[in-house]
Amino acid sequence: MSPKVILLFSGKRKSGKDFLTDHLQELLKDRCEILKISQPIKSHWARENNLNLNELLSDNEYKEQYRLDMIKWSEAMRDKDYGCFCKQACLNAADKPIWIVSDIRRKTDIQWFKETYKDIIKTIRICADDDTRRARGYQFKSGVDDVASECDLDDYTEWDLVINNGEGRQPLKEQLSSIISLISLS
């Protein structure tokens, strides 16, 4: 079974992407699968460096120790094939009608999904002000927060939905409702 809709989520570090996509998955239950483009990157990195994959996949300080090196390696891989990690994430996806890709970071990620899956793609940008992100543990790191993996989509404007997940944000239920309104499973 191919997915009927693919939701591509993007946002800066500590904007709340995982929080929202985890709650969306709870709401949609067995109709959806969360895919992470970072999964194949982190899997490779864990194997090559004898690291704990579960810790790399979590949102904690362990991952931050390796983030810069993972970014450099993944950029070299993308230079050879810009869709390599998107492809790999999809190969491992379950047969569900809704795919949630929780970590879109580049225009080429969106390009690959639109070229591959055409009209079933919906793009969602999660925004949060710097004070909110700092309260969630964000600290600017040169070489991480000022490179393509964090900045390439800053000037992208073709979002199907933009959600403010910072100061003055809507209640979670309303945020999830606006995301659900993008899903049509006819």
N, C-alpha and C positions, 0 to 999 in steps of 0.2 A: 504494500500500500504506500503510495506517495502521500506526502502531506497535502492538506487542502489549503493551508495558510501557514506562512512562515513570518514570525514577528522578529524583526531585527532590532535589538536594543543597543543604544549607544549612550555614553555619558562619561564624564571625567571620573577619576578615582574618587571614591567615597561620596559619589552622587546618589547612591542608593539603588543601583541596577540590580544587584543580587537580591536585595531586600524585596524590591517590587516583583522581580521574576519568581522568586520563591513563593511569595503570596499568590501570585497569578497561578502558579502550578498547583497550590493547595486548592484554589478555587476551581480549576479546570480538571483536577484529579487525573484519571487515567486517559483523558483525551489528549494530553500534551506530553512533550518531552523537552527538557532543557538541554540545549547543545552549547558547548563552550568552544570557541575557536582556540582558546588558550589550552584546552585539554591536550591536544597532540603536542603542543610546544612543551608543556610541563611534563608530560609523560616521557618525552625524549630526554629532557633535561634531568629528570629523576633517574632514568636508566643510566645515562652517560656519566652521571656524577654521584651515583649511589645515594640519592636523596629520598626523603619521604614524600611520595606523590600526594598523599592526602593532605599533608601540611602545605605543599606547594599550591594545591587547589583551594585551600581555605583562605579566608581574609584575615591574615595575621602577619606578624613580624617576620616569621620564617621565610615566607615568600619574598618579602622586601629585600632580604639579603642577596637574593639571586636575580631579582627583577632586571637590573641593568644588563647583566650578561645574557639573560634569556632574550631581552629585546634585541641586542646586537646579533645574536645567532639567528633569531627569527627574521630579522631584516635581511640578512644574507640569503636565507631560504626564499623569502618573498621576491628578492631580486631575480631569482631563477624561475619562479612560478608564483605569481601574486595570489593565486587561489589555492595554494597547496594546503594550508591549514583549514580553510573552509571546506574543501573537498574531504579531507580526513575526518573532520567533525561530522560531516553528513554520512560518511560511510559507516560510522559507528552508531548512527541514530536509530532509535526504535521506530517501528511502524505505528505511528500515531497521526491523527489528522492535523494536529497543531504542533509545530516546532517553534520553540522559543530560543532564539540565539541571543544569549545574554551579554555578549561582549564584542560587539562590532566596534572596530577602532579605526578603520581606514576606508577611504572612498573605494579602494579596490575590493574590499570585503563586500560592500554593497553592490558594486559592479558585478562581481562574480555571482552573487546570489540572484541578481536580476537577469543576468545572462543565462544562468542555469535553470532558474525556476520561474522566470517571467512574471506574470501578473498576480501570483499568489503572495508576493512580498509586501509586507507593511513595515515601515520604518518608524521607530520611536526613539526620541531623544530625551534623556533624563537630565535635567539641569538642577544644580544646587549652588547657592552662593558660597563663596569661600569661607565665610564664618561658619556656616552649617557644616561644610566639609571638614573644616579644622576641628569642630566639636566631635566629629565622627572619627578623628584620628589622622586626618590628612596633614602632611607636612610636605611642602615643595621640595623636590629632589631634582637637582640639575642632572640632565642626561636621561631622565625618566619623564618628568612633567613638561618638558619643552621639546619633545621629539614627536615624530609622526604617530607613535602608538597612543599618544594622549592628545595631539593637536590636529591631526589630519582632517578631522570632521568638524573643527571649529567654524569653518566657513561654509559648511554644507547647509543648504536651505530647503531641500526637498523632502522634509520629514512629513510623514502622514499624521504624526502626533508629537507634540512637545509637552512634557510634563515637568512642572516646577516641583521639585522634591526638596526644596530648601525653605528659607524663611517665607511665610505666608502661603505655604503649600495647602492644597485641598486635603481633606481627610483621605486616608488610604482607600476606603470603600469607593469614593468618587474617582480617585486615580485609576483603580482597577476597573471600574465601570467604563471609563473612557477608553481603556485598552480593549476591553471586551467588545465595545461597539465597533472596533475595526475588524472583528472576526465574523466572516460569513461562511458558513459550512454547507451551502446549498448543494 
